[in-house]
Amino acid sequence: MKKVLGMAALLAGLIAIICIYQYTTTGAMAFFGPVNISNLAQRIGMLGIYSIGAGIVILSGGIDLSIGSVMGLTGVIIALCATKYGWSPWLVSLAILPLCALLGFWHSFLIGRFKLQPFIVTLSSLLLLRGLARGISGGKGITLDNASFATIGNNSFLGIPIPFIILIVLALIVGFIMNYTVYGRYLYAIGRNEEAVRYSGIKVNKIKTLAYVLCAVLAGIAGIVEFSYTGDVQPANSGLMYEMWAIAAAVLGGCSMRGGEGTMIGIIIGAALIRVMDNGINLMGIPSDWQWTVIGLVIIGGVIADEAHKQRQAKKLKA
């Protein structure tokens, strides 16, 4: 909880800095304009959806590097089926989610059955799925002009962007699972001490399987929302490096890379921090090329802060 409160305070401070800078340079605060707030909520929603998936896997002590490639391939499949074969993008989207679940199951099978490192397994999927997206599309971008399908990523309900509503609904569902079910308690325990959980008779591989399945399905949902928003998919670039944004959001939100620590509200705050940083870079006139520098600093800063916290806690226990 202390981490969450600290990140919330950091978010508030960041917003204050952006507003003060704008007011002193332009005499206005465009940050709180209705258009900017709506766009910000929309972008937070899309980032938050797949960040929750990354956070679940991190809680288990693992990592998933295939998120961006899953999103890119999802967009390519929907675009191809809709433009080339005339299938409904809605039906294709529903059919893709079970395939995403199978991918997550495959990851957990390789990790659990053959004791492979999650980093290697999901890195191979990152490359394989990206190559598959480029191969089946011929490496060419595809545009889908479907007003009905575009409502997911672009429309609002009661003034709230639909991607943000989807994020909140998913966060509530996953948060309930993580905090109020036996599965959630086991997942946190595995992240803290997998061997102890295994010796207690709990089937660790089965618990981890659902974590990777949820991550892949959430990446698929995010891919659907992202493609609905843009209406265009580029096999080589769509979703590229999104797994890094997801990991950064989870770490910023209080998820420990060691596993066993993190909350859904924290991940949402982490996603908000990243999008507010992006928004502030634009509003303050800073070149967007610095975004990659920001994400690198965010990840290393989060890991250093987590390690420092661990060491302080260890010292307190020894004292």
FENSULRA-V618588 format. One record per residue. PHI is phi in whole degrees, 0 to 359 (NA if undefined). NEAR is the number of other C-alpha atoms within 12 Angstrom. Layout:
phi:PHI near:NEAR
phi:PHI near:NEAR
This chain:
phi:NA near:16
phi:299 near:15
phi:297 near:28
phi:297 near:27
phi:296 near:19
phi:296 near:20
phi:292 near:32
phi:296 near:26
phi:295 near:19
phi:296 near:23
phi:298 near:28
phi:298 near:19
phi:296 near:17
phi:296 near:25
phi:298 near:31
phi:297 near:20
phi:298 near:22
phi:298 near:31
phi:294 near:26
phi:296 near:21
phi:299 near:22
phi:297 near:23
phi:293 near:18
phi:285 near:13
phi:261 near:15
phi:238 near:16
phi:78 near:11
phi:220 near:16
phi:234 near:24
phi:293 near:24
phi:304 near:33
phi:270 near:23
phi:295 near:14
phi:302 near:15
phi:292 near:15
phi:294 near:21
phi:296 near:24
phi:296 near:27
phi:296 near:30
phi:295 near:32
phi:298 near:39
phi:299 near:37
phi:289 near:39
phi:297 near:43
phi:301 near:43
phi:294 near:49
phi:293 near:48
phi:297 near:51
phi:300 near:53
phi:278 near:54
phi:291 near:55
phi:299 near:58
phi:300 near:50
phi:298 near:53
phi:296 near:60
phi:299 near:53
phi:293 near:51
phi:298 near:43
phi:303 near:44
phi:280 near:45
phi:91 near:36
phi:248 near:41
phi:204 near:43
phi:231 near:49
phi:263 near:45
phi:265 near:46
phi:305 near:53
phi:297 near:47
phi:291 near:44
phi:298 near:52
phi:296 near:50
phi:296 near:46
phi:294 near:52
phi:302 near:50
phi:298 near:50
phi:297 near:50
phi:296 near:46
phi:299 near:44
phi:297 near:41
phi:297 near:32
phi:296 near:26
phi:283 near:25
phi:272 near:24
phi:272 near:18
phi:250 near:13
phi:75 near:17
phi:283 near:19
phi:291 near:22
phi:297 near:35
phi:294 near:28
phi:292 near:17
phi:298 near:28
phi:299 near:35
phi:294 near:20
phi:288 near:23
phi:288 near:32
phi:300 near:32
phi:298 near:22
phi:294 near:26
phi:297 near:36
phi:298 near:28
phi:296 near:24
phi:297 near:37
phi:299 near:40
phi:296 near:30
phi:298 near:28
phi:301 near:42
phi:294 near:38
phi:295 near:28
phi:295 near:25
phi:290 near:28
phi:280 near:23
phi:283 near:18
phi:254 near:14
phi:57 near:15
phi:279 near:19
phi:288 near:22
phi:305 near:33
phi:301 near:23
phi:290 near:20
phi:299 near:30
phi:283 near:38
phi:295 near:25
phi:296 near:23
phi:291 near:30
phi:305 near:35
phi:287 near:26
phi:296 near:22
phi:291 near:34
phi:296 near:36
phi:296 near:23
phi:296 near:23
phi:298 near:38
phi:289 near:29
phi:292 near:20
phi:287 near:25
phi:259 near:29
phi:72 near:16
phi:76 near:20
phi:258 near:20
phi:292 near:27
phi:231 near:32
phi:246 near:27
phi:243 near:31
phi:255 near:21
phi:221 near:26
phi:299 near:17
phi:295 near:17
phi:292 near:28
phi:291 near:26
phi:295 near:24
phi:301 near:35
phi:270 near:37
phi:244 near:31
phi:267 near:25
phi:233 near:22
phi:231 near:17
phi:57 near:10
phi:82 near:18
phi:254 near:27
phi:304 near:32
phi:301 near:32
phi:302 near:41
phi:289 near:37
phi:297 near:29
phi:300 near:33
phi:301 near:40
phi:296 near:28
phi:298 near:20
phi:295 near:31
phi:296 near:32
phi:295 near:21
phi:294 near:20
phi:293 near:30
phi:299 near:28
phi:297 near:19
phi:299 near:24
phi:289 near:33
phi:254 near:22
phi:233 near:16
phi:232 near:15
phi:297 near:15
phi:303 near:27
phi:300 near:30
phi:296 near:24
phi:295 near:34
phi:297 near:42
phi:299 near:38
phi:296 near:29
phi:297 near:36
phi:297 near:35
phi:280 near:26
phi:201 near:22
phi:297 near:28
phi:295 near:17
phi:298 near:16
phi:294 near:22
phi:296 near:21
phi:291 near:12
phi:280 near:14
phi:98 near:12
phi:277 near:21
phi:280 near:21
phi:300 near:32
phi:298 near:29
phi:292 near:23
phi:294 near:35
phi:293 near:42
phi:304 near:33
phi:295 near:35
phi:298 near:45
phi:288 near:47
phi:295 near:33
phi:298 near:40
phi:298 near:50
phi:294 near:51
phi:294 near:40
phi:295 near:47
phi:295 near:49
phi:297 near:45
phi:299 near:48
phi:297 near:51
phi:296 near:45
phi:296 near:48
phi:296 near:46
phi:298 near:44
phi:292 near:42
phi:299 near:37
phi:291 near:34
phi:273 near:29
phi:71 near:33
phi:217 near:32
phi:229 near:37
phi:247 near:34
phi:308 near:36
phi:275 near:31
phi:238 near:24
phi:298 near:36
phi:78 near:42
phi:298 near:28
phi:68 near:27
phi:296 near:35
phi:298 near:39
phi:290 near:37
phi:296 near:43
phi:295 near:50
phi:296 near:47
phi:299 near:45
phi:296 near:50
phi:294 near:50
phi:294 near:51
phi:300 near:48
phi:279 near:48
phi:107 near:43
phi:284 near:49
phi:276 near:42
phi:294 near:37
phi:281 near:28
phi:97 near:31
phi:84 near:29
phi:224 near:39
phi:146 near:44
phi:223 near:42
phi:293 near:42
phi:296 near:37
phi:296 near:37
phi:296 near:48
phi:297 near:47
phi:296 near:42
phi:299 near:47
phi:296 near:47
phi:296 near:43
phi:301 near:42
phi:295 near:46
phi:290 near:36
phi:292 near:39
phi:299 near:37
phi:302 near:33
phi:297 near:32
phi:295 near:35
phi:301 near:27
phi:290 near:22
phi:292 near:29
phi:271 near:26
phi:76 near:17
phi:278 near:16
phi:306 near:16
phi:293 near:17
phi:300 near:13
phi:282 near:17
phi:300 near:23
phi:293 near:21
phi:297 near:17
phi:299 near:28
phi:295 near:31
phi:297 near:21
phi:295 near:21
phi:298 near:29
phi:294 near:30
phi:293 near:20
phi:296 near:19
phi:295 near:29
phi:294 near:26
phi:297 near:18
phi:298 near:25
phi:296 near:26
phi:295 near:20
phi:297 near:15
phi:296 near:18
phi:298 near:18
phi:293 near:14
phi:296 near:14
phi:295 near:13
phi:297 near:12
phi:295 near:11
phi:296 near:10
phi:292 near:9
phi:285 near:8
phi:292 near:7
